[in-house]
Every structure is written in C-alpha cells, then in structure tokens.
Amino acid sequence: MGTPLRPLPQDSSESLTPQPPAQRVINPDDPPWGIPGALGVCILSFVLMAVVQVVFLLAYAVRRGVPFTPQAFGEFATKDLTAIFFEIASIIPAHLLTLGLAWMLVTRFGKYPFLQTLGWEPDASFTFWRCAGLSVALLITGWGIVQLTGNPETALDRLIESSRAAALATAFAATFTAPLVEEIIFRGLLYSALTRLIGTVGAVTVVLLIFAAIHVPQYWPNFGVIGTILLLSFVLTTIRARTGKLLPCFLVHLFFNGIQSVLIVLNPYLERLAPQKSPAPGALLHAVVLLARIHS
C-alpha cells in the first residue's frame, strides 16, 4: 500500500517561490564610485573640451586654407570671428560627451538609476521659486561686490563682445549645458565621493577650492567676479550638503546663468535705450569657455 501524499504546508510552498532580488538602498552620500572616478570624469571633461575644440578649429581652418604654422593658426584662432564662434560651439558636444562619461560612472553601465543615484530630487525647502529668488539675490550681491571692487575687463567679456554669434552661443551653452554638467561633476560626483571620505565640511571646502581654481584664471583680474563665483559655489555646495539633493543646486545654477544669458541676448536692445557704456552683462557668467581661451 503506497504512502499517501500530503500537501506541503502553506509556509513551505511559499518558501520555494523565487523571491524578487532585494532592491539596493540608494544614498547619494554613499555613491558606487570613488574619488579617482569622480576626478577622472572631471579631468576628462576638460580634455574633451580641448579635443573637440581643436577638431572644430582644424576643420574650419582646412576649409579656409589657413597655413598650419603656430603663428598663423594662433592668429586665426584668436581673431577670426567664425573661429571664435566654433570655439564656443564646440563646448556643447563636449558637454554631451561628458554627460555620457558621467552616466557610465554613476550607473555602472546601467546597474544603478542615474538621476536617483545622484540625488536628483526636489526639496521642500528649495522650491522652484525659492531657487529663482536665491539666484536673484546672488546676482544682486555679486553686482554690489563688483561695484565695490571695480570691474576690469575679463577674457569672457572680450569673447562675448567679439561678435553677436559668439554672444548668443555663449548664452546658449551657459544656460542649457553648463549648469547641468557642472552640477553633476562638482556637486554630484566630486562632493558625493569626498563627503564619504572626509566628511561634509571637508567636502564642501575641497569642492569650493577646485571650483575656484578652475574659474579664477578666466576672470583674472576681476576680483569682484571671482568673489561672486566663490560665493555661488559655497551656496550651491552648502545646499547639496544640507538637503542631500542635487536638483535644487541645478535650479539655482540654472537661474543664475539663465538671467545673465537673457541680458546677453537683450544687450544690443538695452544699449539702444541707454547709449552710455555700461559693464558687460556677462561679467558674472560662469566660465563655460574656460578651455577655449586657455588652449587657443
């Protein structure tokens, strides 16, 4: 006589059911990358800007028949208005390539969600309009600093004033790509990796110093603008440290650059209303063309 088959207990059958894999707990301050990876993307972003710029300039120089001598090419890169425009325009594809590098580092080729891992979420303390208001306050403070310290011309001012096309290209890059790329690199990749190793205060300090070191050469000798850039970086990094989120930093940065870009676009029309010469509206604009000027 056979042994009767008895059904398994309910708990036993459930234990045999495959369970879904446990979801990773994502903490932007404990990222799946380290300082070498973050610094690598930062350095490669500048290399990409230099390489893409050279490609653009070489293609245009070949078409124009420019002699490939150091003197001729240097004069061509700094005086030809179309060449200057291409120097600025080349920043946009370089920024897009940088975003690709950041995606590979952050997601580990798709293993982690990109935006969530970076902390790309809204914060109740920094709403859309509060970020806009803070940006306006920073711009007004920067204007006051410049008035107190003087406003000598910078390389960025000369670039914007070189042609209308250069001004528009600068405004476009400063609004639509620079805030995104800079926030992902500095407050996203670098800050997140540093805070795990040296803590919040150390991470804020290091990011501030690196950001300053990159921007100071572009704005020398305008100490008022340099001071404003340092203030902006401190505010943005402090927001990241306080909220643990990157989106508010991006919004403040976007408004800060975007307002100035609007002034750049409107500047010819404003000059018609006020013919007297006034400081260039892009004086406080981020150095989105840093390598374009250094490597020319």
PyMOL commands that set and color helices and strands:
alter all, ss='L'
color gray80, all
select helices_A, chain A and resi 10-16+35-64+70-79+81-89+91-107+114-118+128-149+155-162+164-176+178-219+223-243+247-273+290-294
alter helices_A, ss='H'
color red, helices_A
deselect
rebuild
show_as cartoon
